[in-house]
Amino acid sequence: MQTALLLVLTPLVVFLAIAPALAQNPLPNELLAKVRDGSNSTTVYTATAAPPVPLPATPAPQRVIDKKFIAVMGALGIAESLRFTTHKLVLDHEYAAGAPWVTSVPPNQHLIAKGAAIYAAELLVAYELKKRHAWLPGDRIVRKFWWAYPAAMAPIHIKNAVASIRTQAPSGCPVAECGSQ
């Protein structure tokens, strides 16, 4: 019901916002009539064609999202999700084992939203670095290194994921003894 009401009210609100502006501006036929009434009716008008204006050369469209972009950003996304998943599993197992250093496990939705926002920001920065900017001096050089951050961060995320997989309980304090202190 709310969707149907929204679909009906949205065009109505838009129309009510635009209608006063249209009522104040005279239509083109009314303008033409005012021009004819104010001019001499014996004057003959002849139409003359304006000389063609040459259009500026348009640059060839650049494909920002190509196979290389998808591969590099996909690898970064996989590495980040691997790090996120392994870290979350370690927290779950330590909490279930009763480790005193894990007081609670954060909810999945919060962690996923935060990780997705960070990845979206990284994706946007890489896209903007790869895109052509006429206002940026040295743009050609900057565009060549759009892949540097994702290529540097993917191995770091993988290294953190492997470290999370290899996580073990401290050797000097078994979990059962740490909980009793």
PyMOL commands that place a pseudoatom at each C-alpha (Angstrom):
pseudoatom trace, name=CA, resn=MET, resi=1, chain=A, elem=C, hetatm=0, pos=[0.000, 0.000, 0.000]
pseudoatom trace, name=CA, resn=GLN, resi=2, chain=A, elem=C, hetatm=0, pos=[2.831, 2.402, 0.830]
pseudoatom trace, name=CA, resn=THR, resi=3, chain=A, elem=C, hetatm=0, pos=[4.514, 1.673, -2.494]
pseudoatom trace, name=CA, resn=ALA, resi=4, chain=A, elem=C, hetatm=0, pos=[1.325, 2.411, -4.434]
pseudoatom trace, name=CA, resn=LEU, resi=5, chain=A, elem=C, hetatm=0, pos=[0.822, 5.619, -2.485]
pseudoatom trace, name=CA, resn=LEU, resi=6, chain=A, elem=C, hetatm=0, pos=[4.411, 6.620, -3.194]
pseudoatom trace, name=CA, resn=LEU, resi=7, chain=A, elem=C, hetatm=0, pos=[3.979, 5.897, -6.911]
pseudoatom trace, name=CA, resn=VAL, resi=8, chain=A, elem=C, hetatm=0, pos=[0.892, 8.117, -7.038]
pseudoatom trace, name=CA, resn=LEU, resi=9, chain=A, elem=C, hetatm=0, pos=[2.132, 10.978, -4.890]
pseudoatom trace, name=CA, resn=THR, resi=10, chain=A, elem=C, hetatm=0, pos=[5.597, 11.359, -6.434]
pseudoatom trace, name=CA, resn=PRO, resi=11, chain=A, elem=C, hetatm=0, pos=[4.399, 12.496, -9.908]
pseudoatom trace, name=CA, resn=LEU, resi=12, chain=A, elem=C, hetatm=0, pos=[1.791, 14.709, -8.238]
pseudoatom trace, name=CA, resn=VAL, resi=13, chain=A, elem=C, hetatm=0, pos=[4.400, 16.476, -6.113]
pseudoatom trace, name=CA, resn=VAL, resi=14, chain=A, elem=C, hetatm=0, pos=[6.693, 16.903, -9.120]
pseudoatom trace, name=CA, resn=PHE, resi=15, chain=A, elem=C, hetatm=0, pos=[3.845, 18.323, -11.181]
pseudoatom trace, name=CA, resn=LEU, resi=16, chain=A, elem=C, hetatm=0, pos=[2.855, 20.730, -8.422]
pseudoatom trace, name=CA, resn=ALA, resi=17, chain=A, elem=C, hetatm=0, pos=[6.448, 21.922, -8.157]
pseudoatom trace, name=CA, resn=ILE, resi=18, chain=A, elem=C, hetatm=0, pos=[6.840, 22.465, -11.918]
pseudoatom trace, name=CA, resn=ALA, resi=19, chain=A, elem=C, hetatm=0, pos=[3.385, 23.861, -12.772]
pseudoatom trace, name=CA, resn=PRO, resi=20, chain=A, elem=C, hetatm=0, pos=[3.889, 27.370, -11.285]
pseudoatom trace, name=CA, resn=ALA, resi=21, chain=A, elem=C, hetatm=0, pos=[7.172, 27.787, -13.158]
pseudoatom trace, name=CA, resn=LEU, resi=22, chain=A, elem=C, hetatm=0, pos=[5.514, 26.784, -16.436]
pseudoatom trace, name=CA, resn=ALA, resi=23, chain=A, elem=C, hetatm=0, pos=[2.583, 29.151, -15.850]
pseudoatom trace, name=CA, resn=GLN, resi=24, chain=A, elem=C, hetatm=0, pos=[4.871, 32.167, -15.389]
pseudoatom trace, name=CA, resn=ASN, resi=25, chain=A, elem=C, hetatm=0, pos=[6.878, 31.601, -18.579]
pseudoatom trace, name=CA, resn=PRO, resi=26, chain=A, elem=C, hetatm=0, pos=[5.041, 32.378, -21.829]
pseudoatom trace, name=CA, resn=LEU, resi=27, chain=A, elem=C, hetatm=0, pos=[4.878, 29.579, -24.360]
pseudoatom trace, name=CA, resn=PRO, resi=28, chain=A, elem=C, hetatm=0, pos=[6.871, 29.933, -27.606]
pseudoatom trace, name=CA, resn=ASN, resi=29, chain=A, elem=C, hetatm=0, pos=[3.702, 30.604, -29.675]
pseudoatom trace, name=CA, resn=GLU, resi=30, chain=A, elem=C, hetatm=0, pos=[2.769, 33.490, -27.372]
pseudoatom trace, name=CA, resn=LEU, resi=31, chain=A, elem=C, hetatm=0, pos=[6.267, 34.934, -27.710]
pseudoatom trace, name=CA, resn=LEU, resi=32, chain=A, elem=C, hetatm=0, pos=[6.104, 34.647, -31.496]
pseudoatom trace, name=CA, resn=ALA, resi=33, chain=A, elem=C, hetatm=0, pos=[2.739, 36.427, -31.532]
pseudoatom trace, name=CA, resn=LYS, resi=34, chain=A, elem=C, hetatm=0, pos=[4.143, 39.299, -29.453]
pseudoatom trace, name=CA, resn=VAL, resi=35, chain=A, elem=C, hetatm=0, pos=[7.087, 39.670, -31.847]
pseudoatom trace, name=CA, resn=ARG, resi=36, chain=A, elem=C, hetatm=0, pos=[4.765, 39.717, -34.895]
pseudoatom trace, name=CA, resn=ASP, resi=37, chain=A, elem=C, hetatm=0, pos=[2.439, 42.283, -33.334]
pseudoatom trace, name=CA, resn=GLY, resi=38, chain=A, elem=C, hetatm=0, pos=[5.294, 44.641, -32.515]
pseudoatom trace, name=CA, resn=SER, resi=39, chain=A, elem=C, hetatm=0, pos=[6.946, 44.466, -35.935]
pseudoatom trace, name=CA, resn=ASN, resi=40, chain=A, elem=C, hetatm=0, pos=[6.013, 45.997, -39.259]
pseudoatom trace, name=CA, resn=SER, resi=41, chain=A, elem=C, hetatm=0, pos=[3.719, 43.605, -41.116]
pseudoatom trace, name=CA, resn=THR, resi=42, chain=A, elem=C, hetatm=0, pos=[5.067, 44.663, -44.530]
pseudoatom trace, name=CA, resn=THR, resi=43, chain=A, elem=C, hetatm=0, pos=[8.566, 43.477, -43.721]
pseudoatom trace, name=CA, resn=VAL, resi=44, chain=A, elem=C, hetatm=0, pos=[9.510, 40.256, -45.478]
pseudoatom trace, name=CA, resn=TYR, resi=45, chain=A, elem=C, hetatm=0, pos=[11.725, 37.886, -43.607]
pseudoatom trace, name=CA, resn=THR, resi=46, chain=A, elem=C, hetatm=0, pos=[14.007, 35.509, -45.403]
pseudoatom trace, name=CA, resn=ALA, resi=47, chain=A, elem=C, hetatm=0, pos=[15.630, 32.577, -43.759]
pseudoatom trace, name=CA, resn=THR, resi=48, chain=A, elem=C, hetatm=0, pos=[19.363, 32.332, -44.086]
pseudoatom trace, name=CA, resn=ALA, resi=49, chain=A, elem=C, hetatm=0, pos=[21.332, 29.256, -43.221]
pseudoatom trace, name=CA, resn=ALA, resi=50, chain=A, elem=C, hetatm=0, pos=[24.127, 29.704, -40.735]
pseudoatom trace, name=CA, resn=PRO, resi=51, chain=A, elem=C, hetatm=0, pos=[27.514, 28.396, -41.806]
pseudoatom trace, name=CA, resn=PRO, resi=52, chain=A, elem=C, hetatm=0, pos=[28.279, 24.996, -40.311]
pseudoatom trace, name=CA, resn=VAL, resi=53, chain=A, elem=C, hetatm=0, pos=[30.387, 25.160, -37.206]
pseudoatom trace, name=CA, resn=PRO, resi=54, chain=A, elem=C, hetatm=0, pos=[33.135, 22.535, -37.045]
pseudoatom trace, name=CA, resn=LEU, resi=55, chain=A, elem=C, hetatm=0, pos=[32.832, 20.374, -33.977]
pseudoatom trace, name=CA, resn=PRO, resi=56, chain=A, elem=C, hetatm=0, pos=[35.884, 19.760, -31.815]
pseudoatom trace, name=CA, resn=ALA, resi=57, chain=A, elem=C, hetatm=0, pos=[37.521, 16.399, -32.194]
pseudoatom trace, name=CA, resn=THR, resi=58, chain=A, elem=C, hetatm=0, pos=[36.138, 14.086, -29.561]
pseudoatom trace, name=CA, resn=PRO, resi=59, chain=A, elem=C, hetatm=0, pos=[38.621, 11.775, -27.896]
pseudoatom trace, name=CA, resn=ALA, resi=60, chain=A, elem=C, hetatm=0, pos=[38.126, 8.087, -28.261]
pseudoatom trace, name=CA, resn=PRO, resi=61, chain=A, elem=C, hetatm=0, pos=[36.134, 6.767, -25.307]
pseudoatom trace, name=CA, resn=GLN, resi=62, chain=A, elem=C, hetatm=0, pos=[38.373, 5.191, -22.709]
pseudoatom trace, name=CA, resn=ARG, resi=63, chain=A, elem=C, hetatm=0, pos=[37.260, 1.980, -21.132]
pseudoatom trace, name=CA, resn=VAL, resi=64, chain=A, elem=C, hetatm=0, pos=[38.046, 2.297, -17.464]
pseudoatom trace, name=CA, resn=ILE, resi=65, chain=A, elem=C, hetatm=0, pos=[36.497, -0.983, -16.420]
pseudoatom trace, name=CA, resn=ASP, resi=66, chain=A, elem=C, hetatm=0, pos=[38.338, -3.489, -18.556]
pseudoatom trace, name=CA, resn=LYS, resi=67, chain=A, elem=C, hetatm=0, pos=[39.560, -7.051, -17.990]
pseudoatom trace, name=CA, resn=LYS, resi=68, chain=A, elem=C, hetatm=0, pos=[42.649, -5.923, -16.083]
pseudoatom trace, name=CA, resn=PHE, resi=69, chain=A, elem=C, hetatm=0, pos=[40.587, -3.683, -13.765]
pseudoatom trace, name=CA, resn=ILE, resi=70, chain=A, elem=C, hetatm=0, pos=[38.141, -6.495, -13.035]
pseudoatom trace, name=CA, resn=ALA, resi=71, chain=A, elem=C, hetatm=0, pos=[40.968, -8.990, -12.423]
pseudoatom trace, name=CA, resn=VAL, resi=72, chain=A, elem=C, hetatm=0, pos=[42.955, -6.714, -10.080]
pseudoatom trace, name=CA, resn=MET, resi=73, chain=A, elem=C, hetatm=0, pos=[39.951, -5.518, -8.085]
pseudoatom trace, name=CA, resn=GLY, resi=74, chain=A, elem=C, hetatm=0, pos=[38.517, -9.040, -7.989]
pseudoatom trace, name=CA, resn=ALA, resi=75, chain=A, elem=C, hetatm=0, pos=[41.782, -10.351, -6.550]
pseudoatom trace, name=CA, resn=LEU, resi=76, chain=A, elem=C, hetatm=0, pos=[41.687, -7.600, -3.917]
pseudoatom trace, name=CA, resn=GLY, resi=77, chain=A, elem=C, hetatm=0, pos=[38.067, -8.460, -3.081]
pseudoatom trace, name=CA, resn=ILE, resi=78, chain=A, elem=C, hetatm=0, pos=[38.884, -12.156, -2.739]
pseudoatom trace, name=CA, resn=ALA, resi=79, chain=A, elem=C, hetatm=0, pos=[41.878, -11.404, -0.508]
pseudoatom trace, name=CA, resn=GLU, resi=80, chain=A, elem=C, hetatm=0, pos=[39.823, -9.095, 1.715]
pseudoatom trace, name=CA, resn=SER, resi=81, chain=A, elem=C, hetatm=0, pos=[36.984, -11.595, 2.024]
pseudoatom trace, name=CA, resn=LEU, resi=82, chain=A, elem=C, hetatm=0, pos=[39.472, -14.366, 2.860]
pseudoatom trace, name=CA, resn=ARG, resi=83, chain=A, elem=C, hetatm=0, pos=[41.001, -12.204, 5.614]
pseudoatom trace, name=CA, resn=PHE, resi=84, chain=A, elem=C, hetatm=0, pos=[37.551, -11.272, 6.922]
pseudoatom trace, name=CA, resn=THR, resi=85, chain=A, elem=C, hetatm=0, pos=[36.299, -14.860, 6.924]
pseudoatom trace, name=CA, resn=THR, resi=86, chain=A, elem=C, hetatm=0, pos=[39.317, -16.378, 8.627]
pseudoatom trace, name=CA, resn=HIS, resi=87, chain=A, elem=C, hetatm=0, pos=[39.426, -13.658, 11.281]
pseudoatom trace, name=CA, resn=LYS, resi=88, chain=A, elem=C, hetatm=0, pos=[35.726, -14.141, 12.001]
pseudoatom trace, name=CA, resn=LEU, resi=89, chain=A, elem=C, hetatm=0, pos=[36.162, -17.922, 12.266]
pseudoatom trace, name=CA, resn=VAL, resi=90, chain=A, elem=C, hetatm=0, pos=[39.062, -17.500, 14.707]
pseudoatom trace, name=CA, resn=LEU, resi=91, chain=A, elem=C, hetatm=0, pos=[36.932, -15.199, 16.881]
pseudoatom trace, name=CA, resn=ASP, resi=92, chain=A, elem=C, hetatm=0, pos=[34.024, -17.654, 16.773]
pseudoatom trace, name=CA, resn=HIS, resi=93, chain=A, elem=C, hetatm=0, pos=[36.209, -20.642, 17.767]
pseudoatom trace, name=CA, resn=GLU, resi=94, chain=A, elem=C, hetatm=0, pos=[38.012, -18.742, 20.544]
pseudoatom trace, name=CA, resn=TYR, resi=95, chain=A, elem=C, hetatm=0, pos=[34.726, -17.455, 21.958]
pseudoatom trace, name=CA, resn=ALA, resi=96, chain=A, elem=C, hetatm=0, pos=[33.209, -20.959, 21.840]
pseudoatom trace, name=CA, resn=ALA, resi=97, chain=A, elem=C, hetatm=0, pos=[36.291, -22.370, 23.586]
pseudoatom trace, name=CA, resn=GLY, resi=98, chain=A, elem=C, hetatm=0, pos=[35.873, -19.816, 26.367]
pseudoatom trace, name=CA, resn=ALA, resi=99, chain=A, elem=C, hetatm=0, pos=[38.974, -17.731, 25.718]
pseudoatom trace, name=CA, resn=PRO, resi=100, chain=A, elem=C, hetatm=0, pos=[39.026, -14.840, 28.205]
pseudoatom trace, name=CA, resn=TRP, resi=101, chain=A, elem=C, hetatm=0, pos=[40.446, -12.384, 25.661]
pseudoatom trace, name=CA, resn=VAL, resi=102, chain=A, elem=C, hetatm=0, pos=[37.315, -12.721, 23.500]
pseudoatom trace, name=CA, resn=THR, resi=103, chain=A, elem=C, hetatm=0, pos=[34.438, -11.223, 25.458]
pseudoatom trace, name=CA, resn=SER, resi=104, chain=A, elem=C, hetatm=0, pos=[31.972, -11.181, 22.569]
pseudoatom trace, name=CA, resn=VAL, resi=105, chain=A, elem=C, hetatm=0, pos=[31.794, -11.840, 18.854]
pseudoatom trace, name=CA, resn=PRO, resi=106, chain=A, elem=C, hetatm=0, pos=[30.654, -8.884, 16.733]
pseudoatom trace, name=CA, resn=PRO, resi=107, chain=A, elem=C, hetatm=0, pos=[27.575, -9.481, 14.567]
pseudoatom trace, name=CA, resn=ASN, resi=108, chain=A, elem=C, hetatm=0, pos=[28.125, -10.459, 10.935]
pseudoatom trace, name=CA, resn=GLN, resi=109, chain=A, elem=C, hetatm=0, pos=[26.005, -7.653, 9.493]
pseudoatom trace, name=CA, resn=HIS, resi=110, chain=A, elem=C, hetatm=0, pos=[28.113, -4.942, 11.099]
pseudoatom trace, name=CA, resn=LEU, resi=111, chain=A, elem=C, hetatm=0, pos=[31.388, -6.486, 9.948]
pseudoatom trace, name=CA, resn=ILE, resi=112, chain=A, elem=C, hetatm=0, pos=[30.117, -7.118, 6.430]
pseudoatom trace, name=CA, resn=ALA, resi=113, chain=A, elem=C, hetatm=0, pos=[28.799, -3.558, 6.096]
pseudoatom trace, name=CA, resn=LYS, resi=114, chain=A, elem=C, hetatm=0, pos=[32.091, -2.113, 7.304]
pseudoatom trace, name=CA, resn=GLY, resi=115, chain=A, elem=C, hetatm=0, pos=[34.147, -4.357, 5.009]
pseudoatom trace, name=CA, resn=ALA, resi=116, chain=A, elem=C, hetatm=0, pos=[31.901, -3.635, 2.035]
pseudoatom trace, name=CA, resn=ALA, resi=117, chain=A, elem=C, hetatm=0, pos=[32.172, 0.113, 2.617]
pseudoatom trace, name=CA, resn=ILE, resi=118, chain=A, elem=C, hetatm=0, pos=[35.963, -0.081, 2.757]
pseudoatom trace, name=CA, resn=TYR, resi=119, chain=A, elem=C, hetatm=0, pos=[36.097, -2.198, -0.417]
pseudoatom trace, name=CA, resn=ALA, resi=120, chain=A, elem=C, hetatm=0, pos=[33.701, 0.168, -2.195]
pseudoatom trace, name=CA, resn=ALA, resi=121, chain=A, elem=C, hetatm=0, pos=[35.947, 3.101, -1.289]
pseudoatom trace, name=CA, resn=GLU, resi=122, chain=A, elem=C, hetatm=0, pos=[39.007, 1.245, -2.588]
pseudoatom trace, name=CA, resn=LEU, resi=123, chain=A, elem=C, hetatm=0, pos=[37.149, 0.401, -5.788]
pseudoatom trace, name=CA, resn=LEU, resi=124, chain=A, elem=C, hetatm=0, pos=[36.083, 4.009, -6.286]
pseudoatom trace, name=CA, resn=VAL, resi=125, chain=A, elem=C, hetatm=0, pos=[39.609, 5.334, -5.710]
pseudoatom trace, name=CA, resn=ALA, resi=126, chain=A, elem=C, hetatm=0, pos=[41.071, 2.841, -8.198]
pseudoatom trace, name=CA, resn=TYR, resi=127, chain=A, elem=C, hetatm=0, pos=[38.363, 3.763, -10.732]
pseudoatom trace, name=CA, resn=GLU, resi=128, chain=A, elem=C, hetatm=0, pos=[38.983, 7.485, -10.306]
pseudoatom trace, name=CA, resn=LEU, resi=129, chain=A, elem=C, hetatm=0, pos=[42.745, 7.019, -10.602]
pseudoatom trace, name=CA, resn=LYS, resi=130, chain=A, elem=C, hetatm=0, pos=[42.343, 5.050, -13.826]
pseudoatom trace, name=CA, resn=LYS, resi=131, chain=A, elem=C, hetatm=0, pos=[39.839, 7.479, -15.328]
pseudoatom trace, name=CA, resn=ARG, resi=132, chain=A, elem=C, hetatm=0, pos=[41.065, 10.331, -17.518]
pseudoatom trace, name=CA, resn=HIS, resi=133, chain=A, elem=C, hetatm=0, pos=[40.997, 13.812, -15.908]
pseudoatom trace, name=CA, resn=ALA, resi=134, chain=A, elem=C, hetatm=0, pos=[41.638, 16.866, -18.103]
pseudoatom trace, name=CA, resn=TRP, resi=135, chain=A, elem=C, hetatm=0, pos=[42.085, 19.163, -15.101]
pseudoatom trace, name=CA, resn=LEU, resi=136, chain=A, elem=C, hetatm=0, pos=[44.830, 17.096, -13.465]
pseudoatom trace, name=CA, resn=PRO, resi=137, chain=A, elem=C, hetatm=0, pos=[48.395, 17.876, -14.531]
pseudoatom trace, name=CA, resn=GLY, resi=138, chain=A, elem=C, hetatm=0, pos=[50.457, 14.740, -15.011]
pseudoatom trace, name=CA, resn=ASP, resi=139, chain=A, elem=C, hetatm=0, pos=[47.308, 12.683, -15.446]
pseudoatom trace, name=CA, resn=ARG, resi=140, chain=A, elem=C, hetatm=0, pos=[48.995, 10.191, -17.753]
pseudoatom trace, name=CA, resn=ILE, resi=141, chain=A, elem=C, hetatm=0, pos=[51.513, 9.228, -15.092]
pseudoatom trace, name=CA, resn=VAL, resi=142, chain=A, elem=C, hetatm=0, pos=[48.921, 8.995, -12.317]
pseudoatom trace, name=CA, resn=ARG, resi=143, chain=A, elem=C, hetatm=0, pos=[46.654, 6.816, -14.452]
pseudoatom trace, name=CA, resn=LYS, resi=144, chain=A, elem=C, hetatm=0, pos=[49.442, 4.291, -15.040]
pseudoatom trace, name=CA, resn=PHE, resi=145, chain=A, elem=C, hetatm=0, pos=[49.682, 3.476, -11.316]
pseudoatom trace, name=CA, resn=TRP, resi=146, chain=A, elem=C, hetatm=0, pos=[46.006, 2.883, -10.479]
pseudoatom trace, name=CA, resn=TRP, resi=147, chain=A, elem=C, hetatm=0, pos=[46.813, -0.778, -9.745]
pseudoatom trace, name=CA, resn=ALA, resi=148, chain=A, elem=C, hetatm=0, pos=[49.561, -0.064, -7.180]
pseudoatom trace, name=CA, resn=TYR, resi=149, chain=A, elem=C, hetatm=0, pos=[47.341, 0.064, -4.077]
pseudoatom trace, name=CA, resn=PRO, resi=150, chain=A, elem=C, hetatm=0, pos=[45.233, -3.031, -4.884]
pseudoatom trace, name=CA, resn=ALA, resi=151, chain=A, elem=C, hetatm=0, pos=[48.355, -4.991, -5.873]
pseudoatom trace, name=CA, resn=ALA, resi=152, chain=A, elem=C, hetatm=0, pos=[50.101, -4.023, -2.632]
pseudoatom trace, name=CA, resn=MET, resi=153, chain=A, elem=C, hetatm=0, pos=[47.122, -4.705, -0.361]
pseudoatom trace, name=CA, resn=ALA, resi=154, chain=A, elem=C, hetatm=0, pos=[46.094, -8.124, -1.746]
pseudoatom trace, name=CA, resn=PRO, resi=155, chain=A, elem=C, hetatm=0, pos=[49.240, -9.915, -0.465]
pseudoatom trace, name=CA, resn=ILE, resi=156, chain=A, elem=C, hetatm=0, pos=[48.896, -8.167, 2.908]
pseudoatom trace, name=CA, resn=HIS, resi=157, chain=A, elem=C, hetatm=0, pos=[45.316, -9.394, 3.265]
pseudoatom trace, name=CA, resn=ILE, resi=158, chain=A, elem=C, hetatm=0, pos=[46.342, -12.912, 2.244]
pseudoatom trace, name=CA, resn=LYS, resi=159, chain=A, elem=C, hetatm=0, pos=[49.211, -12.863, 4.764]
pseudoatom trace, name=CA, resn=ASN, resi=160, chain=A, elem=C, hetatm=0, pos=[46.789, -11.787, 7.528]
pseudoatom trace, name=CA, resn=ALA, resi=161, chain=A, elem=C, hetatm=0, pos=[44.347, -14.531, 6.506]
pseudoatom trace, name=CA, resn=VAL, resi=162, chain=A, elem=C, hetatm=0, pos=[47.067, -17.186, 6.660]
pseudoatom trace, name=CA, resn=ALA, resi=163, chain=A, elem=C, hetatm=0, pos=[48.147, -15.881, 10.069]
pseudoatom trace, name=CA, resn=SER, resi=164, chain=A, elem=C, hetatm=0, pos=[44.535, -16.161, 11.268]
pseudoatom trace, name=CA, resn=ILE, resi=165, chain=A, elem=C, hetatm=0, pos=[44.355, -19.738, 9.993]
pseudoatom trace, name=CA, resn=ARG, resi=166, chain=A, elem=C, hetatm=0, pos=[47.525, -20.626, 11.889]
pseudoatom trace, name=CA, resn=THR, resi=167, chain=A, elem=C, hetatm=0, pos=[46.309, -19.055, 15.126]
pseudoatom trace, name=CA, resn=GLN, resi=168, chain=A, elem=C, hetatm=0, pos=[46.786, -21.321, 18.140]
pseudoatom trace, name=CA, resn=ALA, resi=169, chain=A, elem=C, hetatm=0, pos=[46.080, -20.981, 21.841]
pseudoatom trace, name=CA, resn=PRO, resi=170, chain=A, elem=C, hetatm=0, pos=[48.940, -19.520, 23.880]
pseudoatom trace, name=CA, resn=SER, resi=171, chain=A, elem=C, hetatm=0, pos=[51.371, -22.267, 24.955]
pseudoatom trace, name=CA, resn=GLY, resi=172, chain=A, elem=C, hetatm=0, pos=[51.904, -20.987, 28.503]
pseudoatom trace, name=CA, resn=CYS, resi=173, chain=A, elem=C, hetatm=0, pos=[48.219, -20.657, 29.327]
pseudoatom trace, name=CA, resn=PRO, resi=174, chain=A, elem=C, hetatm=0, pos=[45.752, -23.292, 28.156]
pseudoatom trace, name=CA, resn=VAL, resi=175, chain=A, elem=C, hetatm=0, pos=[42.253, -21.926, 27.768]
pseudoatom trace, name=CA, resn=ALA, resi=176, chain=A, elem=C, hetatm=0, pos=[40.818, -23.954, 30.688]
pseudoatom trace, name=CA, resn=GLU, resi=177, chain=A, elem=C, hetatm=0, pos=[43.455, -22.612, 33.134]
pseudoatom trace, name=CA, resn=CYS, resi=178, chain=A, elem=C, hetatm=0, pos=[43.177, -19.001, 31.917]
pseudoatom trace, name=CA, resn=GLY, resi=179, chain=A, elem=C, hetatm=0, pos=[39.442, -19.011, 32.520]
pseudoatom trace, name=CA, resn=SER, resi=180, chain=A, elem=C, hetatm=0, pos=[39.831, -20.107, 36.161]
pseudoatom trace, name=CA, resn=GLN, resi=181, chain=A, elem=C, hetatm=0, pos=[42.207, -17.292, 37.153]
for i in range(1, 181): cmd.bond("trace and resi %d" % i, "trace and resi %d" % (i + 1))
show_as sticks, trace
zoom trace
